Amino acid sequence: MSKAAELANLIGNINAGGGGVNRNVIINGAMNVAQRGTSVTGTGTNAYHTVDRFRLAFNNTAGRVTMTQDSSAPEGFANSIKLACSTADTSVAADEYFFMDTKLEGQNLQTIAKGTSSAKPLALSFYVKGNASATYVVELYDSDNNRNLSKSFSVTTDWQRVEIAIPADTTGAFDDDNAESLGITFWLHAGSNFTSGTLDTTWGSNTNANRAVGISSFFDSTDRTFFITGVQLEVGQNPTEFEHEPYATTFEKCLRYFYAVVPKGEGNAYIAPAWNYSSSTMVSIIDHKVEMRAAPTVETIDASNDFRFYRNNAADDFDEMALSSPSTTRSTAVFNGSDISGTAGHAGGIFGNDATNAYFYLKAEL
């Protein structure tokens, strides 16, 4: 796109109520932040696995995927998500699916004015490539009102930018809260329950059969790959150049949803101050780097003696920490009441005790 065309698109979006700084409502669209790690092999689990804010979802498929934060990327980008089929599934049941999605809070979408007479159009853009030509579908799903819109796109062996115009929707406002209101879903494999109708290319009430019509199957061969980066959703009729932001800015946005207090591979790290609440119970309060979307849940490694409580020239090794009270969006209280001995009131700190395997996560994902 020429600079003149880019400027014209930006001016057009500004006139439509978009444009400017922070125009991209997608978080981590350049795939730069990966707190959980850079690779997971052969997964079929519904979860956030590697790159922050992008989740894999599976239903009733034998297909399995290796997901990595990859260095292959178009000019101007350093990272992408790479999905590689590790187990094929060529016998597709009606209820099967595999997709990748990212979810957005309603309170971050109010400028779209969806569900009002002033509703604004949107422009969705992203870069994709694969190992061969294929057709997939990207869907915008309004979970507040059970409305959706799907558009097909093509993948070739070269990086190309997909640009999709999303019409304004005057039906169904997004809730103004911290819950999920809009999902951006990349359909890569689906059975007839999701492909037997007519693709919903305009906003309307959801019909499952219309959501992913016409897609190729990512699981048709173990040669299949899919790369994506530069995901951007903005107000306006025209896609503009991807809005790159400092890594630190993106990282702080990701921390609202997920905080790797002890990342994998850094398992001897200091975690937080702690104290003997009683002779057999240790308590700690972990301050969050930023306010999280909701009071988080805890995920830790389930193995023996992967954490250590130091205090008063003594130490106790222990297996896990559970949520205690009070836990809020700003701090999380945890405790261990099964592996501790000491004197009530003695203070110290907790650390990882396994440099390779220990990890400690706080999660407030949508």
N, C-alpha and C positions, 0 to 999 in steps of 0.2 A: 504494500500500500504506500502510495506517495505521501510526502509530508503534507501536501495541499489537501489530499483526500482525508488524511488523518485529522487535520485541523477542521475540515468541514464536518466530519462525523462528530468530533468533540463539541463543536458549536451547536450542532443539531441536538445532541444529548443535553447540553446545558439548557437549551430552549425548552426541552421536554421535562426539565426538572432534575437532570442528572449531571454527570460530568464532575470535574474538579478532583481534589484529593479525596481519598477513601471512597472512590466510586465503586470499587470491586467489593461486593459483599461476601465473596468466597474467602475463607481463611486458609492460608498455606497453599494457594493455587499453584505456586511455582515449585511445590514439593520439596521445600528446603529443610523443614523441621521434621525429624524422625526420632522422638524421644524414646520410643520402645525398642529401637534398633533398626537396622537397615535391611534385614532379610528375614523371611520366614519361609520354610520349605514344606511343600506338599500339604497345605492346609485346606480344610473344608469347614472351618469354624467361623460362625458369625461373630466378627470382632474387628476392632481396630488393631492392626498387626504391626505396621511399620510407620509409614508417613502419617503424621498427625492430621486428624480431621477427615480422613478418607477410610471408610469401613468396607469390608467385604461381607456379603450376605449370600447364603446358600440355602436351598431347600431340596431335599430328596434327590440329590445328584451324587453319583459316584465320582464325578470329576473333582480333581484336586489341583491346587494352584501354588506356585512359588511366587511370592510377592517381594519385590526389592525396591529400594530407593536406588535408582540407576543414574549413571553419569551421562548416558545418551540423552541428548536434548537438542532442540533447535537453537539457532543462533540467538544469543542473549539470555539463555537459560543454562543453569549448571546441573539441574536434576530433573528427573521424571519418576513416575511410578512405572515399573515394568511388571506385568503379569505374564507368567509362563505356565502353560498347561503341563502339569507333571503326571496326571492320570486322566486319560480320555474317558468320555461317556457318550457313546454314539447311539445308545438305546434310550431315547428321551421320553420319560413319563410325562403325563399331562401336567402334573403339579410341580415339575422341576423348575428351578431358576438359579441363576448366579448373576449377581450384579455388584457393582461398587457404587457407594453413594457418599454424599456429604450433607449434613443437616444444618439448618439455620434457625436461630431464635426469632420468634415473631417480633420482639421489640427492636430488632435490628433491621426490620423490613418495612417499617411504617412509612418511609418516604415513597414506597411504591404505590400507596393509597389503594391497594387492591380492595375490591368490593365496594368502591365508591364511584360516583360519576366522574371523578378526577383521576381514576386509575391510570397508571403509566405503563407504556410498553417497556420491554426489557430486551437486552442483547446478551446472548450467551456465546462465549467463544472459548476454544481450547485447541491445543495441538495434539495430534495423534499420529501413530504409525503402528505397523504390525509386521508380521513375517510374510504376509500375502494379502491380497485383496479380500475384504470382508465388509459386511454391513452390520452396524449395531444401532441401538436406539438410546437417546438420552431423554429422560422424562423429568418434568417438573411436577412434583406432587405436593398439593396443598393439604396437609394433614388436618388442619383446623376445619375444613369444609368438605373433605373427601372429593376434591376436584383435581384434575390433572391435565397434562398436555404432553405429547410425545413427538419427537422428531427423529427421523433416521439420519445416519451419517455414514460415510464411507471411510475405510482405512486402506492405505496402500503401504508399500515398503518404504516410502519416503515420508518425512515429517510434513504435515500439512495442517494449516489452521482451519478449523471448522467454525463457521459463523452462522448463528441461528437467531432469527428475529422472533421474539415472543410477544404476541399481542397483549394489550391491556385486558384485564379481567375485571369487569364491574360487579361481579357476583362473588360474595364471600370474602369478608375482611380477615386479615391475619390478626390473631390475638396479640395484644400488647403485653407480652410476658416473656419469661425466660425458657419457655418450653419450645419444642420443635413446632415450627409452622410450615417450613418449606424444605423439601428434600430434592437434591439434584442426583438422579439415579442413572447410572450407565449400565444398561441391560446388555449382557454378553452371552447369555444362554437362557433359554426358556422353553417350556413345553406348551402344549396347545391351550392350556388354561389361560395363557397370557399372549398367545399369538394367533388365535383362530378367528379373530374379528377383523375390524378395520381400524387402522392406526388413528388414535385420537390426536390430530394435529392442531386442534383448537381447544380452548378451555371448555371443560364440561365435567359432569359428574362421572366419577370413576367407574369404568367397566373393565374388569381384569382382562378379558379376552382381547381388549384393544390396546393394551399397554406396550407390547413389544413386538408387534406384527412385523414380519419381514426380516428378522435378524438372522445372521449366521450364528453357528454354535462355536463358542470359544473352545469347547471340549471335543471338537471333531477330530483333533489330532494332537499328539504330544509335541508337534512342531509349532503349535499356535502360540503367538505372543501378542501382547497389546501394551503399548506405551502411551502415556498421557502426561501432559504438563500444561502450564499456562491457563488454568481454568479461571474464567472471569465471568461474573454476572453483574450487569450494570443497568441503571435506568437509562432508557433511550432507545431509539430505533436502530442505532448504528453501533457496531462493535468498535472500540477504540484500542489503541496499543495497550498491551498488558501493563497493568500498574505494578511495577516493581517497588517494593518497600524494603527498608533495612531489615536484616535478619532479626535483630533484637525486637523490632516491632512485631514481626510475625510470631516470634517465639512467645512474647508476652500474650498475644491473642490466643495462642494454643494453650497456654498455662491456665486459662479460664476453664478449660475442659479436662485437662490431663496434666498432672505434675509428677514427673519421675524424680521423687525425692532422692532415691538411690537408683540410678540407671543400671541396667545389666552391664557387667564388665567393670563397674566401679564399686564393687561390693564391700570395700573396706572404708567407705566414705563415712564421715561424721553425719549424723542425722539431726539430732536435736538434744537439748538438755532434758534430763529426766530425774526422778527422785523416787525413793521408797515411800510409797503411800502407806504401806504397812510392811512388816517384816517379810512378807511373801508376795507383795504386789508392787510392780514398777509402773509409774505413770509418766507420760510425756505429752507435751503440747507442741505441735508442729505448726509454725506460722507459714501460711501460704505466700508464695512470691507475689501473686496478684489475687484479688477476690475471685473465687471460683463461681461457676454458674449456679451451683447448688452445694449444699453440704456434701462432701465427697464420700465415696466408699473407699475401702482400703484393699489393695491387692499386694500380697507379699509371696515370696517363694515358700513352698510348703516342704521344707527340708530341715534336717537336724542342725541346730546350733549355728544358724546363719546370721545371728545378730548377737551383740555383746553390750551389756550394761556395765560401764565403769563407774566406780565411786569409792572414795576413801581407801585407796590402795587395794581394792578388791574388784572382782569382775564376775558376772554371771553370764553364761552363754544361754541363748534361748532360741526357740524355733520361730515364733511369729508374734505379731502384735494385732490386737483387735480394737475396734472402735470403742471409745469411752465417751463420756459426757463431761463438758459440753463440746460438741463439734459444730462448726458453723461454716459459712462460705469463706471466712477469713482465717480460721485455724482449725486444726483437727487434733483431738485428744485420743491417745491410744494407750493400751495397757497390756501387761502380761502378768497373770496371776498364778502361773503354774510352774515356772522355772526359776523363781527369784528367792533369794534369801538375803537377809541383811537387817538393818535397823531402821525403823520408821523415821522419816525426816531426813535421812542422808541423801545428798544430791550428787549428781554426776551427769553422764551423757550416754547416749546410745549410738552405736556404730554398726556398720556392716561387719560381718566376720567371715566373709567368703568373697574374695576378690573377683572370682569368675562368675559365680552363680547368684549371689544374693541380689535382690532388688526390692524396692518398696515404692508402690505407686499410689497416688490419690486420683480418683476418677469421678468426674462429674459430667460425663459425656451425654449428649442427646441420644 
